[in-house]
Amino acid sequence: MSNAGLMGIVAWIVGVLVSLAVGFGMIGQTLTVPFIPEVITVIAGWVVVIGAVIGVIMAIFAK
């Protein structure tokens, strides 16, 4: 595996972890968006988490 390929995998894993952290932070209302109702923030958090999980599943099946 080339150095660029390894860096791509590391960047992808970091992106997934950050997406999950932000999504779960929004779901748990640790992260909020000013002037946006809490229910919208929670829904957006679920969208982020589900999107990250779908992305991981699609990447696994693409191999």
Residue pairs with C-beta under 8 A, 6 or more apart in sequence:
12 59
16 52
16 55
16 56
19 48
19 49
19 51
19 52
20 48
20 49
20 52
22 31
22 45
22 48
23 45
23 46
23 47
23 48
23 49
23 52
24 45
24 49
25 31
25 45
26 32
26 41
26 42
26 44
26 45
26 48
27 42
27 45
27 46
27 49
28 45
29 38
29 41
29 42
31 41
31 45
32 38
32 41
33 40
33 41
33 44
